[in-house]
């Protein structure tokens, strides 16, 4: 089978299309024929080692010191089950599914094995394979942080970086949970963010949300530009700053903020739960959640897709399609 292989860290050109051995499912696994996958900020960071301050060495220890330990990147996909192991009961050949491998990666390939009890769910019938491929990364990240931040119905929520993969998911989910949502984005994305459920949208090129006098119960910072030192005046008493993208200094500061004031800083990697992927799938099936797609690239043009993600200007998700796409 064909796969996109990354044998060293660096720019998009380190990615190569290669023929590799097709995997064989174990007893508890299914073999998925990939229809679509994505290029996430996580893929970009693993490939480039462009990470928040203080995490360079840790990234190498986790993903490989000299080169990626798992040379096939990609954390999410949508496809069709081609075969199943002898112990599989939840899925059958021909099922359309969504899979999220998270840091195990391996989704930049024509075929991928997943355990049936992993982050694997049936594809919602109202989503295309392209949309379904982008369900997990942004959605599970937003759900994890909202859970850790104890988001409640009726609270005022600001999402900084509301037009990215995590941001577009967070706007929809916060609205679903009954929050009053304000999104911060560029002027070009204001209409998009409002269409997803934000009551208000702030163009960061014209207005600094930390200086406009408005306060919020919860601020979700998806882009790393709103540390506590900058956004603390925008938090109500008991407010929570959720830092999706935080450097080591920000993470070390978080317990001290909680001890010294009524406000809290919550940072650190998101935890992936199978039930969160199931929850997102159910919301999508009900028409209450839909991944936003910016651009689609064929499998053979994944280098160009990574170059685009490197610009930091993508809206929602960037999709990679394979020849057996829907």
Secondary structure, 3 states (H helix, E strand, C coil): CEEEEECCCCCHHHEEEEECCCCCCCCCEEEEEEEEEEECHHHHHHHHCCCCCCCHHHHHHHHCCCCCCCCCCCCEEEEEEEEECCCCCCCCCCCEEEEECHHHCCCCECEEEEECCCCEEECCCCCCHHHHHCCHHHHHHHHHHHHHCCCCCCCEEEEECCCEHHHHHHHHHHHHCCCEEEEEECHHHHHHHHHCCCCEEEECCCCCHHHCCCCEEEEEECCCCCCHHHHHHHEEEEEEEEECCCCHHHHHHHHHHHHHCCCEEEECCCCCCHHHHHHHHHHHHCCCCCCCEEEEEEHHHHHHHHHHHHCCCCCEEEEEECCCCC
